[in-house]
Amino acid sequence: MTPTLPFKIFVVEDNEWYGELLVYRLGQNPNHSVLRFATARACLDQLGERPDFITLDYSLPDAKGEQVLRQIRERLPGTEVIVISGQEDVNTAVSMLRQGAYDYLVKDENTLDRLWNLVGKVEQQVRLRRENSQLRQHIGARYGPGQAILGEHASVLLVHTLIAKAARTTITVSVSGETGTGKELVAKAIHFQSGRAGQPFVAVNMAAIPRELVESELFGHEKGAFTGAVARRVGRLEEANGGTLFLDEIADLDLSLQAKLLRVLQEREVTRVGGNQRVVFDVRLIVATHRDLLAEVQAGRFREDLYYRLLGLPIVLPPLRQRGGDVLLLADVFVREFCLLNNLTPRQLTIEARNLLKEHSFPGNVRELKAVVELATVLADGEQIRAEDLPLRPGRATVGAGSQLSLRDQTTAIVQQCLDELGGDVLAVAARLRIGKSTIYRMIQQQELHLS
């Protein structure tokens, strides 16, 4: 666990007795690191310590509060300052608040309690900022160069190069490839390597949204725009403002909405459904599809003008079967990560298991490989993952080497195998495979699975 960083407080107060009182009160929290300064110059000289919070006496022997506050805001815009003064002049308070003071307190019998409450609020804000910063660093590392799409094959190295080129600009990117090749990972890698990394990344799967709701999902709607619109809703384009909007399975967008999307992208402004106000937005657009979008244009299912608007920088993801030794590289990574996540002793694939993986065509690509090796890690009795632990071996209802079953068929086979081994215990199967029990019950109801 990351240790809690101290909350640094500067108390700037020339009255020695009152200054020590403030230091004592604020120092009652063991996480507070409190320093007192009797002059403005002493405080300003130590701003390199980057305090999180400053209490500032309005009347100091060497400067007025306005002058000190101005210099603090210029040098440390993220540090909150509370002005404490013996003056009750409203104009002074308003002036200080306009210059960026967090609050203005008049010295009286309630000052210490009010100050304590304000410090608590600021400390919580600082803690959240630190956590967000750490999270951004973690995510940035995860989607950094060479991390998002793992592999050493030449086709993958080309993808890395294109991601880096895309990240340096705001060009629209179109990602294509079979299901399970990692199109969203590419989109996230571009976002988190770009100058927009600190802004929202919003992903929308066009195939997963009912046709009648797509317009509202993308553009938003006003209250009363249609039955069920009980409040204003901000669309995904607005939500992604300043950041990146990822439209997955763009080929599934209805023709009638393609013209509206084209206009919105050209004008860089959107009007919510049922509204009149135009909202300007600034987003980096990345689209993806597993279909041949040009073939969709030729078949009349996708607008040619929108196609060229979205084409931008095309990135094609290779299927796993064409990536040679990357299959084993990825398998080892997935096993290691799964063991770490679940506090399991490290496991390794045997030579026979590795050969079986190399022979399989993986129609579900990287997503299928991950599901297969994670289940094999669970099924393995010891530290060795054997060929028979993989749900790919010949002679089973699962998948034999070279099988061309769909990913859905393989998923069903994996669940059925686990259901058989656990004696039909749906809850145990759901826990082992990390899927919802309602999913398993539905598959049983639809006769895709059978209880023995």
C-alpha positions in Angstrom: 0.0 0.0 0.0 1.3 3.4 -1.0 2.1 5.5 2.2 0.0 8.6 2.8 1.9 11.7 2.0 1.9 14.4 4.6 -0.5 17.4 4.1 1.8 20.4 4.2 0.4 23.6 5.8 2.0 27.0 6.0 0.8 29.3 8.7 1.7 32.9 7.9 1.0 35.0 11.1 3.1 37.7 12.7 1.3 37.5 16.1 3.4 34.9 17.9 0.7 33.8 20.3 -2.0 33.5 17.7 0.3 31.8 15.2 1.3 29.1 17.7 -2.4 28.6 18.5 -3.0 27.9 14.8 0.0 25.6 14.6 -1.2 23.7 17.6 -4.8 23.3 16.4 -3.8 22.2 12.8 -1.1 20.0 14.1 -3.6 17.8 16.0 -4.0 15.8 12.8 -0.9 13.5 12.7 -0.9 13.7 8.9 -0.5 17.5 9.0 3.0 18.9 8.6 2.7 22.5 9.9 5.2 25.4 9.6 4.8 28.9 10.8 6.2 32.1 9.2 6.1 35.6 10.8 6.7 37.5 7.6 5.6 37.4 4.0 9.2 37.1 2.7 9.9 34.1 4.9 6.8 32.3 3.5 7.5 33.3 -0.2 11.2 32.1 0.2 9.9 28.6 1.1 7.3 28.1 -1.6 9.6 25.7 -3.2 8.4 23.2 -0.6 5.1 23.3 -2.4 2.7 23.5 0.6 -0.8 22.1 0.1 -2.5 24.8 2.2 -1.7 28.2 3.5 -3.4 30.3 6.1 -2.5 34.0 5.4 -2.7 36.9 7.9 -4.0 39.9 6.0 -1.9 42.4 7.8 1.8 41.4 7.9 4.7 43.7 8.8 6.3 43.5 5.4 3.4 43.2 3.0 -0.4 43.4 2.6 -2.5 40.3 2.0 -3.3 41.2 -1.6 0.4 41.3 -2.6 1.3 38.0 -0.9 -1.8 36.2 -2.3 -1.0 37.4 -5.8 2.5 35.9 -5.6 1.3 32.7 -4.1 -1.4 32.2 -6.8 1.2 32.9 -9.6 3.7 30.4 -8.3 1.5 27.7 -6.8 -1.9 27.9 -8.6 -2.9 24.5 -7.1 -2.3 25.6 -3.4 -5.4 26.8 -1.5 -5.1 30.0 0.6 -7.4 31.0 3.4 -7.0 34.6 4.5 -7.4 35.3 8.3 -7.9 38.9 9.3 -9.0 41.0 12.2 -10.8 43.2 9.7 -14.5 42.7 9.0 -14.6 45.0 6.0 -16.8 43.3 3.3 -14.9 45.0 0.4 -11.6 43.5 1.6 -13.1 40.1 1.8 -14.6 40.3 -1.6 -11.4 41.6 -3.1 -9.4 38.7 -1.6 -11.9 36.1 -2.8 -11.8 37.5 -6.3 -8.0 37.2 -6.3 -8.4 33.5 -5.7 -8.5 33.0 -1.9 -10.3 29.8 -0.9 -12.1 31.7 2.0 -11.8 34.7 4.2 -12.1 34.3 7.9 -12.5 37.0 10.5 -10.6 36.4 13.8 -13.2 35.5 16.5 -14.0 32.7 18.9 -15.2 30.5 16.0 -12.3 30.9 13.7 -10.4 27.8 14.8 -13.4 25.5 14.3 -14.2 27.0 10.9 -10.6 26.7 9.8 -10.5 23.1 10.9 -13.5 22.2 8.8 -12.1 24.1 5.8 -8.7 22.4 6.0 -10.5 19.0 6.1 -12.3 19.8 2.8 -9.1 21.0 1.1 -7.2 18.0 2.4 -9.8 15.7 0.8 -9.5 17.5 -2.5 -5.7 17.2 -2.4 -6.0 13.5 -1.7 -8.3 12.9 -4.6 -6.0 14.9 -6.9 -3.1 12.7 -5.8 -5.1 9.6 -6.4 -6.2 10.7 -9.8 -2.6 11.6 -10.7 -1.4 8.2 -9.6 -4.2 6.5 -11.5 -3.3 8.5 -14.7 0.4 7.5 -14.3 -0.6 3.8 -13.8 -2.9 3.9 -16.9 -0.3 5.8 -18.9 2.3 3.1 -18.1 -0.2 0.4 -19.0 -0.9 1.9 -22.4 2.6 3.2 -23.0 4.8 2.4 -26.0 4.9 -1.4 -26.5 2.6 -2.2 -23.6 -0.9 -2.0 -24.9 -0.4 -4.4 -27.8 2.2 -6.9 -26.7 4.2 -8.8 -29.3 7.4 -9.0 -31.3 6.0 -9.9 -34.8 6.8 -7.3 -37.5 3.1 -6.6 -38.0 2.8 -5.7 -34.3 5.9 -3.5 -34.4 4.3 -1.6 -37.3 1.2 -1.1 -35.2 3.4 0.4 -32.4 4.9 2.8 -34.9 1.5 4.0 -36.2 0.2 4.4 -32.6 3.1 6.7 -31.9 2.5 8.7 -35.0 -1.2 9.1 -34.3 -0.5 10.2 -30.7 1.6 13.1 -31.8 -1.4 14.6 -33.7 -5.2 14.9 -33.5 -5.8 13.0 -36.7 -8.8 10.7 -36.8 -7.8 7.1 -36.6 -9.7 4.1 -38.1 -8.8 0.7 -36.6 -9.7 -2.5 -38.3 -9.2 -6.1 -37.5 -11.0 -9.3 -36.6 -12.9 -9.6 -33.4 -10.6 -10.0 -30.4 -7.5 -8.5 -31.9 -7.4 -5.5 -29.5 -8.9 -2.6 -31.3 -10.0 -0.8 -28.1 -6.5 -1.3 -26.6 -5.1 0.6 -29.6 -7.5 3.4 -29.1 -6.6 3.7 -25.4 -2.9 3.5 -26.3 -3.3 6.5 -28.7 -5.2 8.5 -26.1 -2.9 7.9 -23.2 0.2 8.6 -25.2 -1.2 11.8 -26.6 -1.5 15.3 -25.1 -5.1 14.5 -24.2 -4.1 11.8 -21.7 -5.5 13.8 -18.8 -8.9 14.3 -20.4 -11.8 11.8 -20.8 -11.6 8.6 -22.9 -15.1 7.7 -23.8 -15.8 4.4 -25.6 -19.1 3.6 -27.3 -20.0 0.2 -28.9 -22.4 1.1 -31.7 -23.5 -2.5 -32.1 -24.6 -2.7 -28.4 -27.0 0.3 -28.5 -30.6 -0.1 -29.7 -31.1 1.7 -32.9 -33.7 4.1 -31.5 -31.4 5.2 -28.8 -28.2 5.8 -30.7 -28.9 9.5 -31.5 -29.6 10.3 -27.9 -26.5 8.3 -26.8 -24.2 10.2 -29.1 -25.8 13.7 -29.1 -27.7 13.8 -25.8 -31.3 14.9 -25.3 -33.3 17.6 -23.5 -35.9 16.9 -20.8 -39.2 15.8 -22.4 -37.6 15.2 -25.9 -39.3 11.8 -25.9 -41.2 9.4 -23.7 -38.9 8.5 -20.8 -36.6 11.6 -21.2 -37.2 12.8 -17.6 -34.1 14.9 -17.5 -31.4 16.4 -19.7 -28.7 14.0 -20.8 -25.3 14.9 -22.0 -24.3 12.9 -25.1 -21.0 11.0 -25.5 -19.6 13.7 -27.8 -20.0 16.3 -25.0 -18.8 13.9 -22.4 -15.6 13.3 -24.3 -15.0 17.1 -24.8 -11.2 17.8 -24.6 -10.4 14.1 -24.8 -11.0 11.1 -27.1 -14.2 9.5 -28.4 -13.9 5.8 -29.5 -16.7 4.6 -31.7 -16.4 0.8 -31.9 -18.2 -1.2 -34.6 -18.9 2.0 -36.5 -20.2 -0.1 -39.5 -23.3 -0.9 -37.4 -24.4 2.8 -37.4 -27.7 3.2 -39.1 -27.6 5.0 -42.5 -30.1 7.6 -41.3 -27.7 8.6 -38.5 -24.6 8.5 -40.6 -25.6 11.8 -42.3 -26.2 13.4 -38.8 -22.9 12.2 -37.5 -21.1 13.5 -40.6 -22.7 17.0 -40.2 -21.8 17.0 -36.5 -18.2 16.1 -37.2 -17.9 18.7 -39.9 -19.4 21.5 -37.8 -17.7 20.5 -34.5 -21.0 21.3 -32.7 -23.9 19.2 -31.6 -27.6 19.9 -30.8 -29.2 17.7 -28.3 -32.3 15.8 -29.3 -35.3 18.0 -28.6 -33.2 21.1 -28.1 -32.1 24.2 -30.1 -28.9 25.1 -28.4 -25.7 24.3 -30.3 -22.9 22.9 -28.2 -19.3 23.2 -29.5 -17.0 20.3 -28.7 -13.4 19.3 -29.2 -12.7 15.6 -29.4 -10.2 13.3 -30.9 -12.1 10.6 -32.9 -11.1 7.0 -33.2 -13.3 4.5 -34.9 -13.1 0.7 -35.3 -14.8 -2.1 -37.1 -14.2 -5.8 -37.8 -15.8 -5.4 -41.2 -14.3 -4.2 -44.5 -15.7 -0.6 -44.4 -14.9 0.1 -48.0 -16.9 -3.1 -49.0 -19.8 -1.7 -46.9 -19.6 1.5 -48.9 -19.7 -0.4 -52.2 -22.7 -2.4 -50.9 -24.5 0.9 -50.1 -24.6 0.3 -46.4 -22.2 3.0 -45.4 -22.0 6.6 -46.7 -18.9 7.2 -48.9 -18.5 10.8 -47.6 -18.5 9.6 -44.0 -16.1 6.8 -44.9 -13.5 9.3 -46.1 -14.2 11.6 -43.1 -13.4 8.8 -40.7 -10.6 7.1 -42.6 -7.9 9.3 -41.3 -4.9 7.2 -40.3 -5.8 3.5 -40.9 -4.4 0.9 -38.5 -4.9 -2.7 -39.4 -4.5 -5.3 -36.6 -3.2 -8.7 -37.7 -5.1 -11.9 -36.6 -3.3 -13.9 -33.9 -2.7 -16.8 -36.3 -0.5 -14.6 -38.4 1.7 -13.5 -35.5 4.0 -16.5 -35.1 5.7 -16.8 -31.8 3.5 -14.0 -30.2 1.0 -16.7 -29.3 3.4 -18.2 -26.7 4.6 -14.8 -25.6 1.1 -13.6 -24.9 0.1 -16.9 -23.2 3.0 -16.6 -20.7 2.0 -13.0 -19.9 -1.7 -13.9 -19.4 -0.7 -16.8 -17.1 1.6 -14.7 -15.1 -0.9 -11.8 -14.7 -3.7 -14.2 -13.8 -1.6 -15.8 -11.1 -0.6 -12.4 -9.6 -4.2 -11.2 -9.7 -5.5 -14.3 -7.9 -2.6 -14.8 -5.5 -1.7 -18.2 -7.1 1.7 -19.7 -7.1 3.4 -19.2 -10.5 2.5 -21.7 -13.2 4.1 -22.6 -16.4 3.0 -24.2 -19.7 4.5 -27.5 -20.5 6.1 -28.2 -23.8 3.1 -30.2 -24.9 0.8 -27.4 -23.9 2.8 -24.8 -25.8 2.8 -27.0 -28.9 -0.9 -27.3 -28.7 -1.3 -23.5 -28.5 1.0 -23.0 -31.5 -1.1 -25.4 -33.6 -4.4 -23.8 -32.8 -5.8 -21.2 -35.3 -7.5 -19.0 -32.6 -10.5 -17.7 -34.5 -11.3 -15.5 -31.4 -7.7 -14.1 -31.5 -6.1 -12.6 -28.4 -9.4 -12.5 -26.5 -9.8 -16.3 -27.0 -6.2 -17.0 -26.1 -6.6 -15.1 -22.8 -9.8 -16.9 -21.9 -8.3 -20.3 -22.7 -5.1 -19.9 -20.7 -6.9 -18.3 -17.7 -9.2 -21.3 -17.5 -6.3 -23.7 -17.9 -4.5 -21.9 -15.0 -7.6 -22.6 -12.9 -7.9 -26.2 -14.0 -4.2 -27.0 -13.5 -3.6 -29.2 -10.4 0.0 -28.1 -9.8 2.5 -25.6 -11.1 2.5 -27.1 -14.5 -0.2 -26.3 -17.1 -0.5 -29.4 -19.1 -1.9 -29.9 -22.6 -5.0 -31.7 -21.1 -5.7 -28.6 -19.0 -6.2 -26.5 -22.1 -9.8 -26.5 -23.5 -8.3 -27.2 -27.0 -7.4 -30.8 -26.9 -8.7 -33.2 -29.5 -11.5 -35.6 -28.6 -13.4 -33.2 -26.4 -16.5 -31.2 -27.1 -14.5 -28.1 -26.6 -11.9 -27.3 -29.3 -9.4 -29.5 -31.0 -6.2 -28.2 -32.7 -7.1 -26.5 -35.9 -10.8 -26.2 -35.1 -12.7 -23.5 -36.8 -15.5 -23.2 -34.2 -16.7 -19.7 -33.4 -15.7 -17.9 -30.2 -19.3 -18.4 -29.0 -19.1 -22.1 -29.5 -15.8 -22.3 -27.7 -17.1 -20.2 -24.8 -20.1 -22.5 -24.5 -17.8 -25.6 -24.5 -15.6 -24.1 -21.8 -18.6 -23.4 -19.6 -20.1 -26.9 -20.2 -16.7 -28.5 -19.3 -16.6 -26.6 -16.1 -20.2 -27.3 -15.3 -19.5 -31.1 -15.8 -16.5 -31.0 -13.6 -18.3 -29.1 -10.7 -21.3 -31.4 -10.8 -23.7 -28.8 -12.2 -23.0 -26.2 -9.4 -23.8 -23.0 -11.3 -22.6 -20.7 -8.5 -19.2 -22.5 -8.4 -18.9 -22.3 -12.1 -19.7 -18.6 -12.1 -17.1 -17.9 -9.4 -14.4 -20.0 -11.2 -15.0 -18.4 -14.6 -15.8 -15.0 -13.3 -19.0 -14.7 -15.2 -22.6 -13.9 -14.0 -24.7 -16.8 -12.8 -27.6 -15.3 -14.8 -25.6 -15.8 -18.0 -25.2 -19.5 -17.2 -28.9 -19.9 -16.3 -29.8 -18.2 -19.5 -27.6 -20.6 -21.5 -29.2 -23.5 -19.8 -32.7 -22.2 -20.5 -31.7 -21.8 -24.2 -30.4 -25.4 -24.2 -26.9 -24.2 -25.0 -25.8 -25.9 -21.8 -26.9 -29.2 -20.2 -27.0 -30.3 -16.6 -25.7 -33.8 -16.1 
